[in-house]
Amino acid sequence: MSVADLKSLIKASPHLQIIDARLLKDFDRTQVIPGAKWRDPTQVTQWAESLDKTKPVVIYCVHGHKVSQQVVDHLRQSGFTALRLTGGIEEWKEQKGATVKLK
């Protein structure tokens, strides 16, 4: 999914499930997409159970490649509607997407 698509989806679905799946070494608490929750991508089996299968899940990592794709693949195999943010958080920031500090 593109940055523009995610911005539109956030406006239309304020309770959207957004997961920051950056590896811990790449994670920056001061810059996450509003509404996102950080989850360790290496532990997807454990935290996937806490997600709502009736709502889409948007996954992003640093650049939107390997890490987020692996998480999306796992979630899809588990019955979720999972979408990957193309370009990750870096593309989000490049296109002036808002970021917030994770509490």
Rosetta blueprint (number, residue, H / E / L):
1 M L
2 S L
3 V H
4 A H
5 D H
6 L H
7 K H
8 S H
9 L H
10 I H
11 K H
12 A H
13 S L
14 P L
15 H L
16 L L
17 Q E
18 I E
19 I E
20 D E
21 A L
22 R L
23 L L
24 L H
25 K H
26 D H
27 F L
28 D L
29 R L
30 T L
31 Q L
32 V E
33 I L
34 P L
35 G L
36 A E
37 K E
38 W E
39 R L
40 D L
41 P H
42 T H
43 Q H
44 V H
45 T H
46 Q H
47 W H
48 A H
49 E H
50 S H
51 L L
52 D L
53 K L
54 T L
55 K L
56 P L
57 V E
58 V E
59 I E
60 Y E
61 C L
62 V L
63 H L
64 G L
65 H L
66 K H
67 V H
68 S H
69 Q H
70 Q H
71 V H
72 V H
73 D H
74 H H
75 L H
76 R H
77 Q H
78 S L
79 G L
80 F L
81 T L
82 A E
83 L E
84 R E
85 L L
86 T L
87 G L
88 G H
89 I H
90 E H
91 E H
92 W H
93 K H
94 E H
95 Q L
96 K L
97 G L
98 A L
99 T L
100 V E
101 K L
102 L L
103 K L
